[in-house]
């Protein structure tokens, strides 16, 4: 997600590498490059100035100038300063000691409020809470309908009042409904509004007063440019939000907002939205994000994902089978599904140190649809075929292709690749194949 | 807003589509461009945000052209999201004029700046030419950029100009997107071709074009699901929708409009690049241009890709979508009145 910034910084630092001691001119050149890459990452200009001044002050100090590896020292300093700017550690969502906890969602039009209301509700439900979503966007056509559909998808109830025109009333009714039905978290979705639209900002203040939220969350689009700061400050002045969700961080948005939200508003980023699916929401970790920006990978997040999604016993069983070269197509399908549960494969690769930056890897488009087809092909096989692929003859191949909506060629390809993989594993079995999931 | 400027706006739309101008009203106070411009200025003046103000105020008040002034200019352009490359280009061009003695004060620098931006953005007036038989317009963009709202307003304007419009509800992914577009279609009083959520967007596009032909429509506007430009599979899907549209009717779609949110930063360039690789983007629609957002990203896109801005949206009202006017745009962002003297 921060590829471009990472590339630029690495370009700067590889220029510093192997030069021995740094001169002040070297540092200046590096600072100019850092300034430029931060601006291109949509980091707010005043914040860029502040950051480069802080980095330069430390970089021209003894710890760098007298170092034998000054480039690494500069990376370390930039890493620390980025982390500090983002607020150091992760902040979690506050829960009210006396339920229901009320969360008010606010933001500009199109920032992703409705989608992220549902994502957050799904996350809370998965943690064992009983959320209720309240549809207070009475402006945008079909916005209430959208929340209702999302509620059905994630199996979370939605309070809506068709034809309503007063969001304050809907919000109040929603909270009353939550108390009545024993829901312990209420998420109030609101209409998108411009920060300069006084009337709409007043409405938001009125909703805030009516529902007395435990937290107000501002949803900020990661693709926003220099105006994001003004928007955040305006919302801060009007409704005093408590935290931010940074949405749409799964594209190539440089996500400069990740760097300044805390510094400018004093409020933390709580979560980041990383995809279109309702489960694409992650806690925000400043230190890990800084590592990611600098191309140092994000192994911690990867391990966490694995722990959440992979069954340890299963992993061990499969590892043993792999070592013995006895992996069946069924096991293969299992493993494929486990890995996919962790998220899009391209995204996982970005978390592995070194992989995200290798330009070769970056150009490899992981086509999820091809993996879908592999799943479909194996699912169309009988159990005995999966256990003993050798029995799959021509007529079986035609049946499998037809059943999975693929072609015989694709079935052939998969079987050939699987055979090769089995051979490879047999050969490596004694040598100790590093298991991906056993880690 | 007054009735007068709304009429003027319709005239501007007639020009955009190359249609006959609507019957002139007796006391139309001013042409639309001025109306929109005035509203933008009011909106910016009332804006609490004064991010660019210190730099701009400094520029216009300066009696002499100093080094500091050039720094201020550079910062003002960066704060407007023009991007480093376009900023450097513009500053260099103005420095050249200063070296030739054509810029001697802060005020003349400010005027030269708006002239330079106007020149870059508007070699000619925006056009969405309508041909014989239905003209097909495909509308694309990232999530939340304002595609559906833009289509609703565009359909409304075309109807006012006496055109028969059919809308294709091609966003079959987002929950309730079809319902949202249906509401707009009702308001504009136009036909909508739709299928359920999860339907094949290519099939919807094909049906919409076919329906447009069968019903003798003048314009068919096809909505698409929002997608981030880096989502390879979804961009492939968009390519297919485009291809299917061509199968339904030779030469369709005749226009592909990319909708970009004015608050977008440097990511907007990547949006324009990657969407253009998938489908032939013929024009930009700059939405939510409200006074806080400066929309300078269109300068970066113009510089790299040469895609013109055709429409600009300033708010949620049905009258808030207008044909793009480069001069109004440049003056709205960079004229002294927006520079914080208000």
HADDOCK unambig.tbl for C-alpha pairs under 7 A between the chains (distance, minus, plus):
assign (segid A and resid 40 and name CA) (segid B and resid 83 and name CA) 6.69 0.50 0.50
assign (segid A and resid 40 and name CA) (segid B and resid 266 and name CA) 6.08 0.50 0.50
assign (segid A and resid 41 and name CA) (segid B and resid 266 and name CA) 6.92 0.50 0.50
assign (segid A and resid 42 and name CA) (segid B and resid 265 and name CA) 5.91 0.50 0.50
assign (segid A and resid 42 and name CA) (segid B and resid 266 and name CA) 6.38 0.50 0.50
assign (segid A and resid 45 and name CA) (segid B and resid 79 and name CA) 6.95 0.50 0.50
assign (segid A and resid 110 and name CA) (segid B and resid 144 and name CA) 3.73 0.50 0.50
assign (segid A and resid 110 and name CA) (segid B and resid 145 and name CA) 6.11 0.50 0.50
assign (segid A and resid 111 and name CA) (segid B and resid 144 and name CA) 6.26 0.50 0.50
assign (segid A and resid 112 and name CA) (segid B and resid 144 and name CA) 6.91 0.50 0.50
assign (segid A and resid 141 and name CA) (segid B and resid 180 and name CA) 4.80 0.50 0.50
assign (segid A and resid 141 and name CA) (segid B and resid 183 and name CA) 6.31 0.50 0.50
assign (segid A and resid 142 and name CA) (segid B and resid 176 and name CA) 5.99 0.50 0.50
assign (segid A and resid 142 and name CA) (segid B and resid 179 and name CA) 5.69 0.50 0.50
assign (segid A and resid 142 and name CA) (segid B and resid 180 and name CA) 4.71 0.50 0.50
assign (segid A and resid 145 and name CA) (segid B and resid 176 and name CA) 5.76 0.50 0.50
assign (segid A and resid 146 and name CA) (segid B and resid 175 and name CA) 4.83 0.50 0.50
assign (segid A and resid 146 and name CA) (segid B and resid 176 and name CA) 4.58 0.50 0.50
assign (segid A and resid 149 and name CA) (segid B and resid 175 and name CA) 5.95 0.50 0.50
assign (segid A and resid 150 and name CA) (segid B and resid 175 and name CA) 6.69 0.50 0.50
assign (segid A and resid 196 and name CA) (segid B and resid 47 and name CA) 5.65 0.50 0.50
assign (segid A and resid 196 and name CA) (segid B and resid 48 and name CA) 6.76 0.50 0.50
assign (segid A and resid 223 and name CA) (segid B and resid 264 and name CA) 5.60 0.50 0.50
assign (segid A and resid 223 and name CA) (segid B and resid 265 and name CA) 5.97 0.50 0.50
assign (segid A and resid 223 and name CA) (segid B and resid 267 and name CA) 5.89 0.50 0.50
assign (segid A and resid 224 and name CA) (segid B and resid 263 and name CA) 5.33 0.50 0.50
assign (segid A and resid 224 and name CA) (segid B and resid 264 and name CA) 4.41 0.50 0.50
assign (segid A and resid 224 and name CA) (segid B and resid 265 and name CA) 5.05 0.50 0.50
assign (segid A and resid 225 and name CA) (segid B and resid 81 and name CA) 6.13 0.50 0.50
assign (segid A and resid 225 and name CA) (segid B and resid 263 and name CA) 5.85 0.50 0.50
assign (segid A and resid 225 and name CA) (segid B and resid 264 and name CA) 5.07 0.50 0.50
assign (segid A and resid 225 and name CA) (segid B and resid 265 and name CA) 3.34 0.50 0.50
assign (segid A and resid 225 and name CA) (segid B and resid 266 and name CA) 6.66 0.50 0.50
assign (segid A and resid 226 and name CA) (segid B and resid 79 and name CA) 5.58 0.50 0.50
assign (segid A and resid 226 and name CA) (segid B and resid 80 and name CA) 6.82 0.50 0.50
assign (segid A and resid 226 and name CA) (segid B and resid 81 and name CA) 6.07 0.50 0.50
assign (segid A and resid 226 and name CA) (segid B and resid 265 and name CA) 6.60 0.50 0.50
assign (segid A and resid 227 and name CA) (segid B and resid 263 and name CA) 6.22 0.50 0.50
assign (segid A and resid 227 and name CA) (segid B and resid 292 and name CA) 6.46 0.50 0.50
assign (segid A and resid 227 and name CA) (segid B and resid 293 and name CA) 5.75 0.50 0.50
assign (segid A and resid 230 and name CA) (segid B and resid 49 and name CA) 5.95 0.50 0.50
assign (segid A and resid 251 and name CA) (segid B and resid 228 and name CA) 5.85 0.50 0.50
assign (segid A and resid 251 and name CA) (segid B and resid 229 and name CA) 6.93 0.50 0.50
assign (segid A and resid 251 and name CA) (segid B and resid 230 and name CA) 5.37 0.50 0.50
assign (segid A and resid 252 and name CA) (segid B and resid 230 and name CA) 6.51 0.50 0.50
assign (segid A and resid 253 and name CA) (segid B and resid 267 and name CA) 5.42 0.50 0.50
assign (segid A and resid 254 and name CA) (segid B and resid 267 and name CA) 6.99 0.50 0.50
assign (segid A and resid 367 and name CA) (segid B and resid 233 and name CA) 6.90 0.50 0.50
